[in-house]
Amino acid sequence: MKKINEYLGDQAEYLLEYSCKTFDKTRLTIPGPDYLDQVFLNTNRNPQVLNSLSRLYNSGNLAGTGYLSILPVDQGIEHSAGSAFGPNPDYFDPENIVQLGLEAGCNGVASTFGVLGLNARKYAHKIPYIVKINHNELLTYPNKHDQILFGTVKDAWNMGACAIGATVYFGSAESNRQIREISEAFAYAHELGMATILWCYTRNEAFKTKDKDYHTAADLTGQANHLGVTIQADIIKQKLPETNGGFKAMDFGKTSKEMYEKYTSDHPIDLCRYQVANCYMGKIGLINSGGASSGDSDYAEAVKTAIINKRAGGMGLISGRKAFQRPRNEGVELLNLIQQVYLDKEITIA
């Protein structure tokens, strides 16, 4: 706690002592050792899916806690390999990506067909594989907001993956096709016994106005989460909310005054709790993104994000660039620091 307080600085009391003023924590399903039995035991997920989820939740340093620490490395496609691995060229080699997840005690490693497939026989039984099946490649000019499939669900199953991951750009012109594609992919993954994780991102040029970027607004991202759990994602990945009022600012969609006056505030924990509420009140776990690497401030930012997620009722962090865009020992240290937030019993649900 001393180290965590040092990283939080003058925000320590603001984040650690805050009591949520929106949805009371008694309404939430809180992550814990019995989470899978509590939520999934009576669902339509078959025993093989439960087995895959159990493996994911019972691996790494957070095993048996109900929390997740996942290493995601798909930025070689989503951004470019040169931009992603330029700060540390070791990670042009896929084996180093998997080894980082192992050494850091992550619950799983999420990456591309190419990265995970190249090392499947060596590592798929040592750390849970999460195969990201679609991507937005940025070599097309001009760039477009579209996620396209890079392989099949059966390919992921054949390489020993315990889960597949996919992105839907909610709000984009291509979102209807993406929703249909990923709904079908998730259904087939469940049939084969794999778990499903949805990168629930909003994307539309209109969401960024001259005054503010609403792609991370709590109301828009919360609704994206609600769509994500509707297509039966077992885990939702979402960016931490940084603002609110996207529907109102752009005068579209349907809202209620309670959304803004009763169920959210300007406190980051309340904004994140609205995201959790839209994941069936925490029954489907919310993991927030770690965000881009900013250099020396990465450790403090990672701690802050983890505390907001945990105290809001979230299930963990999926942090990549902050970890792999630095020397491996420092990346391991950063991921372990994130995990310590979830292991520390003094950091409670707000």
TAFEN-V561712 format. One record per residue. N is the residue number from 0. RES is the residue in one small letter. OMEGA is omega in radians with two decimals (* if undefined). NEAR is the number of other C-alpha atoms within 10 Angstrom. Layout:
n=N res=RES omega=OMEGA near=NEAR
n=N res=RES omega=OMEGA near=NEAR
This chain:
n=0 res=m omega=3.14 near=12
n=1 res=k omega=3.14 near=7
n=2 res=k omega=3.12 near=10
n=3 res=i omega=3.10 near=18
n=4 res=n omega=3.12 near=16
n=5 res=e omega=3.12 near=12
n=6 res=y omega=-3.13 near=19
n=7 res=l omega=3.12 near=20
n=8 res=g omega=-3.08 near=11
n=9 res=d omega=3.08 near=10
n=10 res=q omega=-3.06 near=13
n=11 res=a omega=-3.12 near=16
n=12 res=e omega=-3.12 near=11
n=13 res=y omega=-3.08 near=13
n=14 res=l omega=-3.03 near=19
n=15 res=l omega=-3.10 near=19
n=16 res=e omega=-3.05 near=13
n=17 res=y omega=3.06 near=15
n=18 res=s omega=-3.04 near=16
n=19 res=c omega=-3.09 near=19
n=20 res=k omega=-3.06 near=15
n=21 res=t omega=3.08 near=18
n=22 res=f omega=3.12 near=19
n=23 res=d omega=-3.08 near=13
n=24 res=k omega=3.12 near=18
n=25 res=t omega=3.09 near=8
n=26 res=r omega=-2.99 near=10
n=27 res=l omega=2.87 near=20
n=28 res=t omega=-3.03 near=20
n=29 res=i omega=3.07 near=23
n=30 res=p omega=3.13 near=23
n=31 res=g omega=-3.11 near=13
n=32 res=p omega=-3.09 near=15
n=33 res=d omega=-3.05 near=12
n=34 res=y omega=-3.08 near=21
n=35 res=l omega=3.11 near=16
n=36 res=d omega=-3.09 near=11
n=37 res=q omega=-3.01 near=14
n=38 res=v omega=-2.91 near=13
n=39 res=f omega=-3.02 near=18
n=40 res=l omega=-3.06 near=13
n=41 res=n omega=-3.13 near=9
n=42 res=t omega=3.10 near=8
n=43 res=n omega=3.07 near=10
n=44 res=r omega=-3.10 near=18
n=45 res=n omega=-3.09 near=16
n=46 res=p omega=3.12 near=13
n=47 res=q omega=3.06 near=16
n=48 res=v omega=3.11 near=23
n=49 res=l omega=3.09 near=20
n=50 res=n omega=3.12 near=15
n=51 res=s omega=3.10 near=20
n=52 res=l omega=3.13 near=22
n=53 res=s omega=3.12 near=19
n=54 res=r omega=-3.13 near=18
n=55 res=l omega=-3.08 near=29
n=56 res=y omega=-3.11 near=23
n=57 res=n omega=3.06 near=19
n=58 res=s omega=3.03 near=20
n=59 res=g omega=-3.06 near=23
n=60 res=n omega=-3.14 near=19
n=61 res=l omega=-3.10 near=22
n=62 res=a omega=3.06 near=19
n=63 res=g omega=-3.12 near=18
n=64 res=t omega=-3.02 near=17
n=65 res=g omega=3.13 near=21
n=66 res=y omega=-3.07 near=29
n=67 res=l omega=2.98 near=29
n=68 res=s omega=-3.04 near=30
n=69 res=i omega=3.07 near=26
n=70 res=l omega=3.10 near=29
n=71 res=p omega=3.09 near=25
n=72 res=v omega=3.03 near=25
n=73 res=d omega=-3.04 near=22
n=74 res=q omega=3.07 near=20
n=75 res=g omega=3.06 near=18
n=76 res=i omega=-3.05 near=17
n=77 res=e omega=3.09 near=16
n=78 res=h omega=2.91 near=15
n=79 res=s omega=-3.11 near=15
n=80 res=a omega=-3.12 near=15
n=81 res=g omega=3.14 near=14
n=82 res=s omega=-3.09 near=12
n=83 res=a omega=-3.01 near=21
n=84 res=f omega=3.09 near=19
n=85 res=g omega=3.14 near=14
n=86 res=p omega=3.08 near=14
n=87 res=n omega=-3.06 near=15
n=88 res=p omega=3.07 near=15
n=89 res=d omega=-3.01 near=17
n=90 res=y omega=2.85 near=21
n=91 res=f omega=3.11 near=16
n=92 res=d omega=-3.05 near=11
n=93 res=p omega=-3.09 near=18
n=94 res=e omega=3.14 near=17
n=95 res=n omega=3.08 near=15
n=96 res=i omega=-3.13 near=23
n=97 res=v omega=-3.14 near=27
n=98 res=q omega=3.09 near=15
n=99 res=l omega=3.12 near=21
n=100 res=g omega=3.12 near=27
n=101 res=l omega=-3.07 near=22
n=102 res=e omega=-3.12 near=16
n=103 res=a omega=3.13 near=24
n=104 res=g omega=3.12 near=22
n=105 res=c omega=3.08 near=26
n=106 res=n omega=-3.12 near=24
n=107 res=g omega=3.07 near=29
n=108 res=v omega=-3.14 near=27
n=109 res=a omega=-3.14 near=27
n=110 res=s omega=-2.99 near=25
n=111 res=t omega=3.04 near=27
n=112 res=f omega=-3.09 near=21
n=113 res=g omega=-3.11 near=13
n=114 res=v omega=-3.05 near=20
n=115 res=l omega=-3.14 near=27
n=116 res=g omega=-3.10 near=22
n=117 res=l omega=-3.08 near=14
n=118 res=n omega=-2.98 near=14
n=119 res=a omega=-3.08 near=20
n=120 res=r omega=-3.09 near=12
n=121 res=k omega=-2.96 near=11
n=122 res=y omega=-3.02 near=18
n=123 res=a omega=3.11 near=20
n=124 res=h omega=-3.09 near=12
n=125 res=k omega=3.10 near=13
n=126 res=i omega=-3.13 near=22
n=127 res=p omega=3.10 near=28
n=128 res=y omega=3.02 near=28
n=129 res=i omega=-3.06 near=31
n=130 res=v omega=3.08 near=33
n=131 res=k omega=-2.96 near=27
n=132 res=i omega=3.10 near=23
n=133 res=n omega=-3.08 near=26
n=134 res=h omega=2.96 near=20
n=135 res=n omega=-3.11 near=20
n=136 res=e omega=-3.02 near=18
n=137 res=l omega=3.10 near=16
n=138 res=l omega=3.07 near=12
n=139 res=t omega=3.14 near=8
n=140 res=y omega=-0.11 near=6
n=141 res=p omega=3.13 near=6
n=142 res=n omega=3.11 near=10
n=143 res=k omega=-3.12 near=14
n=144 res=h omega=-3.13 near=17
n=145 res=d omega=3.08 near=20
n=146 res=q omega=-3.12 near=20
n=147 res=i omega=-3.11 near=16
n=148 res=l omega=-3.14 near=17
n=149 res=f omega=-3.13 near=13
n=150 res=g omega=-3.09 near=15
n=151 res=t omega=3.08 near=16
n=152 res=v omega=-3.14 near=24
n=153 res=k omega=3.07 near=13
n=154 res=d omega=3.13 near=14
n=155 res=a omega=3.13 near=24
n=156 res=w omega=-3.11 near=19
n=157 res=n omega=3.14 near=11
n=158 res=m omega=3.05 near=18
n=159 res=g omega=-3.14 near=20
n=160 res=a omega=3.04 near=27
n=161 res=c omega=3.13 near=29
n=162 res=a omega=2.93 near=28
n=163 res=i omega=3.05 near=27
n=164 res=g omega=3.13 near=25
n=165 res=a omega=3.10 near=25
n=166 res=t omega=2.89 near=25
n=167 res=v omega=3.07 near=30
n=168 res=y omega=3.13 near=22
n=169 res=f omega=-3.12 near=23
n=170 res=g omega=-3.13 near=19
n=171 res=s omega=3.13 near=18
n=172 res=a omega=-3.09 near=14
n=173 res=e omega=-2.98 near=16
n=174 res=s omega=-3.13 near=18
n=175 res=n omega=3.12 near=13
n=176 res=r omega=-3.14 near=14
n=177 res=q omega=3.12 near=22
n=178 res=i omega=3.13 near=18
n=179 res=r omega=-3.12 near=12
n=180 res=e omega=-3.04 near=16
n=181 res=i omega=3.03 near=23
n=182 res=s omega=3.13 near=17
n=183 res=e omega=3.13 near=13
n=184 res=a omega=3.13 near=21
n=185 res=f omega=3.12 near=25
n=186 res=a omega=-3.14 near=19
n=187 res=y omega=3.09 near=14
n=188 res=a omega=3.09 near=22
n=189 res=h omega=3.11 near=25
n=190 res=e omega=-3.14 near=14
n=191 res=l omega=3.11 near=16
n=192 res=g omega=3.12 near=22
n=193 res=m omega=3.05 near=28
n=194 res=a omega=-3.07 near=29
n=195 res=t omega=3.12 near=27
n=196 res=i omega=-3.12 near=26
n=197 res=l omega=2.95 near=24
n=198 res=w omega=-2.97 near=23
n=199 res=c omega=-3.01 near=25
n=200 res=y omega=2.99 near=21
n=201 res=t omega=3.14 near=24
n=202 res=r omega=3.04 near=21
n=203 res=n omega=-3.11 near=14
n=204 res=e omega=-3.14 near=12
n=205 res=a omega=3.14 near=13
n=206 res=f omega=3.09 near=20
n=207 res=k omega=-3.13 near=15
n=208 res=t omega=3.12 near=12
n=209 res=k omega=-3.11 near=7
n=210 res=d omega=-2.99 near=7
n=211 res=k omega=3.04 near=12
n=212 res=d omega=-3.07 near=16
n=213 res=y omega=3.10 near=27
n=214 res=h omega=3.11 near=24
n=215 res=t omega=3.08 near=22
n=216 res=a omega=-3.09 near=23
n=217 res=a omega=-3.10 near=30
n=218 res=d omega=3.13 near=26
n=219 res=l omega=-3.14 near=25
n=220 res=t omega=3.09 near=27
n=221 res=g omega=3.11 near=24
n=222 res=q omega=3.04 near=17
n=223 res=a omega=3.09 near=25
n=224 res=n omega=-3.09 near=31
n=225 res=h omega=3.05 near=19
n=226 res=l omega=-3.13 near=18
n=227 res=g omega=3.13 near=29
n=228 res=v omega=3.11 near=21
n=229 res=t omega=3.11 near=12
n=230 res=i omega=2.98 near=17
n=231 res=q omega=2.90 near=20
n=232 res=a omega=3.12 near=28
n=233 res=d omega=3.11 near=24
n=234 res=i omega=3.11 near=24
n=235 res=i omega=3.02 near=27
n=236 res=k omega=-3.08 near=25
n=237 res=q omega=3.04 near=25
n=238 res=k omega=3.11 near=24
n=239 res=l omega=-3.14 near=24
n=240 res=p omega=-3.12 near=24
n=241 res=e omega=-3.13 near=16
n=242 res=t omega=3.14 near=20
n=243 res=n omega=3.04 near=23
n=244 res=g omega=3.14 near=16
n=245 res=g omega=3.12 near=23
n=246 res=f omega=-3.09 near=17
n=247 res=k omega=-3.09 near=13
n=248 res=a omega=-3.11 near=13
n=249 res=m omega=3.05 near=13
n=250 res=d omega=3.06 near=10
n=251 res=f omega=-3.13 near=9
n=252 res=g omega=3.11 near=9
n=253 res=k omega=-3.11 near=7
n=254 res=t omega=3.00 near=13
n=255 res=s omega=3.14 near=8
n=256 res=k omega=3.13 near=8
n=257 res=e omega=3.13 near=10
n=258 res=m omega=-3.03 near=16
n=259 res=y omega=-3.07 near=17
n=260 res=e omega=-3.04 near=10
n=261 res=k omega=-2.98 near=12
n=262 res=y omega=3.02 near=17
n=263 res=t omega=3.00 near=24
n=264 res=s omega=3.11 near=19
n=265 res=d omega=3.11 near=11
n=266 res=h omega=-3.08 near=16
n=267 res=p omega=3.12 near=21
n=268 res=i omega=3.09 near=30
n=269 res=d omega=3.12 near=25
n=270 res=l omega=3.12 near=27
n=271 res=c omega=3.12 near=28
n=272 res=r omega=3.07 near=33
n=273 res=y omega=3.04 near=27
n=274 res=q omega=3.12 near=35
n=275 res=v omega=3.14 near=29
n=276 res=a omega=3.14 near=24
n=277 res=n omega=2.99 near=22
n=278 res=c omega=-3.12 near=28
n=279 res=y omega=3.10 near=16
n=280 res=m omega=3.07 near=21
n=281 res=g omega=3.10 near=23
n=282 res=k omega=2.97 near=22
n=283 res=i omega=-2.98 near=26
n=284 res=g omega=3.06 near=28
n=285 res=l omega=2.98 near=33
n=286 res=i omega=-3.13 near=29
n=287 res=n omega=-3.14 near=26
n=288 res=s omega=3.09 near=22
n=289 res=g omega=3.10 near=27
n=290 res=g omega=-3.10 near=17
n=291 res=a omega=3.07 near=14
n=292 res=s omega=3.13 near=19
n=293 res=s omega=3.12 near=12
n=294 res=g omega=-3.04 near=10
n=295 res=d omega=-3.10 near=9
n=296 res=s omega=-3.06 near=11
n=297 res=d omega=-3.10 near=19
n=298 res=y omega=-3.14 near=23
n=299 res=a omega=3.14 near=18
n=300 res=e omega=3.14 near=19
n=301 res=a omega=3.12 near=24
n=302 res=v omega=-3.13 near=24
n=303 res=k omega=-3.14 near=23
n=304 res=t omega=-3.14 near=22
n=305 res=a omega=-3.13 near=28
n=306 res=i omega=3.11 near=27
n=307 res=i omega=-3.14 near=24
n=308 res=n omega=-3.09 near=27
n=309 res=k omega=-3.07 near=28
n=310 res=r omega=3.07 near=25
n=311 res=a omega=-3.11 near=30
n=312 res=g omega=3.12 near=29
n=313 res=g omega=-2.99 near=32
n=314 res=m omega=3.10 near=28
n=315 res=g omega=-3.09 near=29
n=316 res=l omega=3.04 near=28
n=317 res=i omega=-2.96 near=26
n=318 res=s omega=-3.08 near=25
n=319 res=g omega=-2.99 near=25
n=320 res=r omega=3.11 near=23
n=321 res=k omega=-3.10 near=23
n=322 res=a omega=-3.02 near=28
n=323 res=f omega=3.08 near=30
n=324 res=q omega=3.09 near=23
n=325 res=r omega=3.09 near=20
n=326 res=p omega=-3.01 near=13
n=327 res=r omega=-3.11 near=20
n=328 res=n omega=3.10 near=13
n=329 res=e omega=3.09 near=15
n=330 res=g omega=3.09 near=22
n=331 res=v omega=3.14 near=20
n=332 res=e omega=-3.12 near=15
n=333 res=l omega=3.13 near=23
n=334 res=l omega=3.08 near=29
n=335 res=n omega=3.10 near=18
n=336 res=l omega=3.07 near=20
n=337 res=i omega=-3.13 near=25
n=338 res=q omega=-3.12 near=24
n=339 res=q omega=3.08 near=18
n=340 res=v omega=-3.10 near=22
n=341 res=y omega=3.10 near=25
n=342 res=l omega=-3.06 near=14
n=343 res=d omega=-3.10 near=10
n=344 res=k omega=3.10 near=10
n=345 res=e omega=3.10 near=10
n=346 res=i omega=-2.97 near=17
n=347 res=t omega=3.10 near=15
n=348 res=i omega=-3.07 near=24
n=349 res=a omega=* near=21
